[in-house]
Amino acid sequence: MFILTKHAKEKIKKRLIKKKNVDLYDIWKSALEFAKKAVRLEDEKFIYFTNGKYTLIVVKRYPRILNKEEAIKFLHGIQRESFVVYKNGNLYRLSKQELLKILEDNIVISEYGDVYFGKPYIAITLRPAKNRERAVYYHNNQK
């Protein structure tokens, strides 16, 4: 799947949730629901998830993947106590102690409280859909 950049989170808050003070868990939940319902388009560099109104743009590039020892060091340097964890297709909210118990290799952690088990791509922004994306979405959803 994907991990969200700070910019993508701000755009999701603004365009999908339409509130300023939103919990990180709610942002992730909205992004994942959006991606599940959207039509997926791909080219050589990007994956586009579109619902005809908005498009989530994901770069086909992996962020830095940490092993277990690097992840433990990184977590001890972060002041956060609550993390949003994406593992095996499910979303969880865990404390730092709970997260340290389930750590394993191939993990991505951001200083903003996102934790992803596996190899995610990077979601960079959510923008209004272009005409081509709208046409593909409506063509795929005709009954």
Secondary structure, DSSP 8 states (H G I E B T S, - for coil): -EEE-HHHHHHHIIIII--SS--HHHHHHHHHHHHHHSEEEE-SSEEEEE-SSEEEEEES-----B-HHHHHHHHHT---SEEEEEETTEEEEEEHHHHHHH--SSEEE-TTSEEEES--EEEEEEEE--HHHHHHHHHHT--
